[in-house]
């Protein structure tokens, strides 16, 4: 059961909510805190949306109905498309404008205008990337006339709400903001504000950029061979890719899911070479600073670890109890309050070519349309494809520009002025090469890149003189204007698989796995995205920017991207595993896939359920989403049980594993102990051997110097050690314990004398010399750790007491005064699940057990009867603290429950609790 009991449900009366708030105010007044006196009950209630009666909305051509169910989820009915999206903008502003305002300031690099000088460095980095500039180019030159029309209508709806609501009437957070930024007034919403949010989501799902940095940083302590061991090859023979057949026609460059592949190597146009790897060897000093900047941006989006991903799968009617497809989806993102997703339905009163929308699902506050969900004919889901769509380039910078193929080229420059609330404005100069903006300019600690790097390994790979070092440029597909927004509207109105594939062609960034099902019984998959082909190099390490041989030569043709329709196996699973077997596909998508622990578990469960004529129900799909099984526990536990434990104190804990079924339920003591052993195993075998740039901030070790300078021993013959403290935030440090680390351990577990099992000892404690000694040390350390955290009595232990979720309100809930955080945040909840489980309540093993990413929503779509579909959000419809719908779905979400999802007009009418009429 979750520890939290403060989250409201739709059945709780307003009087109880207000009573709780009054108690809070009294406590604050007793403590002498000014916020309590200022935030009266009327201040909090002022921003609650009007959900009944009638309101005038300027610009409508006819009346619009907004019907909300008992959870405040809106279904909008309008006569025209423009009226529909104008009303969508108005309704989302009612519920979530604070969230929308913060997001647009972030994507524009203008957080300092709201929150002051503490956000200047973040703004500078975001201005350097230029998300808002790219979004404006998209609006001006890329998106279709209809998309522009809908974006303008949406903006008009938001602005109509803003016209009559300011300050605490918009949100209680604005009342708090007044203490720091008196007189702040939100600007009008623009279509570009909507488009820019797609850049933030692309950043959150940007692929292997962090891996590229981490490999380079690791080179300060580890050899190339050791680094390769920590990034093993994808296990194609064990964990099946999404598309399990087919190939690209060499003549037409089209993917054919029925073709017999001709075979391939590592991918056309991208070969690894010593130049790129050599360039990585000395990047640690400068990339450390860049890594810190990447970690801090975006603070509002959360970690970008190996656990970030999603689950989706679709089962053909041949194997379902309904006789039609069932489709499930749960994207994994950092937990936010309110949730990143917003549930709603968008319905034309009469579906015609002029008003073709009849869709419901999940979207983002600030974005028109439905991003994931279904319409009257089809359903679709998304998971992160993980394609390598970004590269870091080393640049040789001089007084006259930068070097490229032996010539000096001038930078493209622009000045950006960052306004600071309560402070002096700051002007920065953004320098851009033909490989992208110089991101290394954006950190005071960052001076140059490659200060000590032996770049190049052959006669034709001679690097330019290093001088004071190299700069770093970022090349990323999201910095090229695209028309991804068109794809959202096309998905919403697709009627069949052909329409769906046409819509996918516009889905440039972020590259997603798109799954499909329709009411006629078809299931399908399409890999979309703007994915580069490299002339040279494989994107694993920063590339030499001065050499045109490392440029992106083209993008993979859309026709060549993998897809399939109605595969014989009767199901499709996407959970961030490899899209297609590398040997069967001529293009390099990435080598940094998720390693397939979740996808194969889902596949195994589907096959087990459908064996011998079995059928899958909607309930089965829902249960599968909550599968808590630990795949690494199945590998490691048998070895732990063979350890001869002499200490009765540790033996008590070891016995917990003897009858454990590897399920990580919140009340499981065995799951708590195993995960503590896993965390300590990773720390001893790998974490203590990584450079400080990858380890947890503040955790210090005495280690051999990373450089070769000075003697390795002191005058007494003892090893010369230096004290090094980690630099990474806890939720970004390594080893994070994701399924990449599952593969690392799986590869060495049968080799008891592998060097990774060996550890350095201290004066008081000998090091491990083999696997069993290290596992024994990890078991002892885990017993001590859990005794300190959970108590001496192992019968009182539970995984959920370690593995907790706290929901934090954006910005003020993380960085505001403590009392403000107390008022706005909710939790904790004790959760089941874990890292790389299907119920992917992720945690970072280097940093601790707290939940750092979650299934941000869950849905199961029934294509036989759409009204029997189900959905749940992480929090609730409302972004207003103490509103009934602030976190009214969270407790059900934590238990794995789903809400009924009404879609037809009759079902929506039956479920409606509040109805608001919007009139011209």
Secondary structure, 3 states (H helix, E strand, C coil): CCCCCCCCCCCCCHHHHHHHHHHHHHHHHHCCCHHHHHCCHHHHHCCCCCCCEEEECCCCCCCEEEEECCCCCEEEEECCHHHHHHHHHHHHHHHHHHHHHHHHHHHCCCHHHHHCHHHHHHHHHHHHHCHHHHHHHHHHHHCCHHHHHHHHHHHHHHHHHHHCCCHHHCCHHHHHHCCCCCCCCCCCCCHHHHHHHHHHHHHHCCCCHHHHHHHHHHCCCCCHHHHHHHCCCCCCCCCCCCECCCEECCCCCCEECCCCCCCCCCCECCCCCHHHHHHHCCCHHHHHHHHHHHHHCCCCCCCCCCCCCEEEEEECHHHECCCCCEEEEEEEECCCECCCCEEEEEEECCCCCCCCCEEEEEECCCCCCCCEEEECCEEEEEEECCCCCEEEEEECEECCEEEECCEEECCEEEEEEECCCCCCCEEEEEEEECCEEEHHHHCCCCCCECCCCCCCCCHHHCCCCCCCCEEEEEEEHHHCCCCHHHHHHHHHHCCCHHHHHHHHHCCCCCCEEEEEEECCCCEEEEECCCCEEECCCCCCCCEECCCHHHCEEEECCHHHCCEEECCCCCEEEECCCCCECHHHCCECCCCCCCCCHHHHHHHHHHHHHHHHHCCECHHHHHHHHCCCECHHHHHHHHHHHCCCCCCHHHHHHHHCCCCCCCECCCCCHHHHHHHHHHHHHHHHHCHHHCCHHHCEECCEEEEECCCCCCCCECCCCCECEEEEEECECCCCCCCCCCHHHHHHHHHHCCCCCCHHHCCCCCCCCCCCCCHHHHHHHHHHHHHHHHHHHHCCCHHHCCHHHHCEEEECECCHHHHCCHHHHHHHCEEEEECCCCCCCCCCCECCCCCCCCCCEEECEEEEEECCCHHHCEEEECCCCCCCCCCCCCCCCHHHHHHCCCEECCCCHHHHHHHCCEEEEEEC
